[in-house]
């Protein structure tokens, strides 16, 4: 584990810019002695499930399915916030609102931005948990 280290992602940014260290520190405070690394466990779950959420967001945006966009974006918003990917969470919140309001103009482009941000988060999180 690379606790407290700054790692450069393949996109030339430090992991500190992609993941909020205070969120990760709060997670680590929940760590119990002798238990598996909580950040690694939560990070692994995020990395396992987030790609399906990204696919659902892209599909919903491209099909103009407001409800599906709202649901998928809400789910990604919550899980990305939990692991400290606050920019990804904020972008997901924007898509969630677009879906809820039915105002889908620009949602395809915003979904592409979410996909790019997820790639940044994935690299930073993998570096954080030592994958």
Phi and psi in degrees as a GROMACS rama.xvg file:
@    title "Ramachandran Plot"
@    xaxis  label "Phi"
@    yaxis  label "Psi"
@TYPE xy
-108.215  53.0371  UNK-2
-60.802  128.65  UNK-3
77.3117  1.20034  UNK-4
-94.6887  149.66  UNK-5
-100.679  127.003  UNK-6
-117.936  137.029  UNK-7
-84.2479  131.821  UNK-8
-80.1858  169.669  UNK-9
-65.6019  -15.6765  UNK-10
-93.4344  11.258  UNK-11
79.3629  16.7768  UNK-12
-115.325  153.796  UNK-13
-80.6585  151.293  UNK-14
-62.533  -24.2548  UNK-15
-63.7137  -29.5634  UNK-16
-79.6044  -18.1476  UNK-17
-101.081  -39.1541  UNK-18
-114.638  133.23  UNK-19
-77.4551  113.519  UNK-20
-61.4746  -30.7443  UNK-21
-68.0955  -33.0109  UNK-22
-67.9902  -44.0325  UNK-23
-63.9669  -38.3395  UNK-24
-63.6076  -39.8852  UNK-25
-63.5391  -39.5615  UNK-26
-62.5932  -44.2472  UNK-27
-63.4888  -26.9503  UNK-28
-65.2641  -22.1663  UNK-29
-82.9832  -8.39263  UNK-30
-61.468  130.389  UNK-31
-103.406  142.869  UNK-32
-54.5166  131.767  UNK-33
81.1482  -3.85015  UNK-34
-93.0327  157.243  UNK-35
-58.4899  153.225  UNK-36
-57.4787  117.972  UNK-37
-65.9912  -37.6484  UNK-38
-66.0238  -39.9945  UNK-39
-64.4672  -41.9099  UNK-40
-64.7035  -48.2815  UNK-41
-65.7137  -41.8347  UNK-42
-61.4517  -42.5093  UNK-43
-61.6921  -42.5326  UNK-44
-62.6156  -42.5001  UNK-45
-60.6111  -48.3711  UNK-46
-64.9692  -27.5591  UNK-47
-75.3674  -40.7519  UNK-48
-99.0262  -25.7801  UNK-49
-61.117  -39.6364  UNK-50
-57.053  -37.6204  UNK-51
-66.0627  -35.7855  UNK-52
-67.3268  -39.0027  UNK-53
-62.9123  -45.6618  UNK-54
-60.3807  -42.4892  UNK-55
-64.7424  -38.2163  UNK-56
-64.9075  -47.8453  UNK-57
-61.6426  -43.9293  UNK-58
-63.3712  -47.2339  UNK-59
-62.963  -42.3545  UNK-60
-64.0629  -44.9039  UNK-61
-69.7958  -27.2673  UNK-62
-91.5074  -6.23873  UNK-63
70.459  28.4794  UNK-64
-92.8341  94.64  UNK-65
-61.4089  -45.1763  UNK-66
-64.4823  -45.0832  UNK-67
-63.5649  -37.3847  UNK-68
-63.7151  -46.5861  UNK-69
-58.0229  -47.4455  UNK-70
-65.4127  -48.6396  UNK-71
-66.0846  -41.6271  UNK-72
-67.9048  -37.0556  UNK-73
-61.1064  -44.3822  UNK-74
-63.2707  -44.5128  UNK-75
-67.645  -37.4747  UNK-76
-57.0313  -48.28  UNK-77
-66.8866  -48.1128  UNK-78
-69.299  -35.3353  UNK-79
-71.1944  -34.9247  UNK-80
-63.3528  -40.1416  UNK-81
-62.4264  -30.7489  UNK-82
-99.0272  5.31438  UNK-83
89.5425  12.1518  UNK-84
-89.7255  73.8809  UNK-85
-71.1765  -32.6381  UNK-86
-67.2759  -42.9828  UNK-87
-61.7017  -40.5537  UNK-88
-62.77  -43.8941  UNK-89
-64.6533  -41.5289  UNK-90
-63.1648  -40.6854  UNK-91
-64.8627  -37.8663  UNK-92
-61.6205  -40.6144  UNK-93
-61.0768  -43.0805  UNK-94
-67.2965  -38.3084  UNK-95
-58.9985  -45.4137  UNK-96
-63.8716  -40.74  UNK-97
-58.8373  -44.8534  UNK-98
-63.9763  -45.1263  UNK-99
-62.587  -40.2872  UNK-100
-83.2538  -15.1568  UNK-101
78.1941  5.83236  UNK-102
-90.8813  86.7529  UNK-103
-93.3401  1.80092  UNK-104
-59.9436  124.148  UNK-105
87.9577  -0.589372  UNK-106
-68.7989  -32.1347  UNK-107
-66.0289  -43.642  UNK-108
-66.5914  -41.0206  UNK-109
-65.3556  -36.9761  UNK-110
-63.6059  -37.7002  UNK-111
-65.3608  -37.1025  UNK-112
-66.1872  -40.0235  UNK-113
-61.3851  -42.4974  UNK-114
-62.0858  -42.7686  UNK-115
-64.5158  -43.2868  UNK-116
-64.3532  -37.5578  UNK-117
-60.2208  -39.666  UNK-118
-60.4929  -40.3952  UNK-119
-63.3822  -45.1633  UNK-120
-62.8133  -43.7191  UNK-121
-58.2618  -47.4988  UNK-122
-62.0311  -44.7524  UNK-123
-66.5364  -40.8444  UNK-124
-69.5245  -41.1485  UNK-125
-60.9151  -39.0838  UNK-126
-66.0617  -39.8783  UNK-127
-63.7168  -41.7651  UNK-128
-97.09  3.36387  UNK-129
76.0053  35.0221  UNK-130
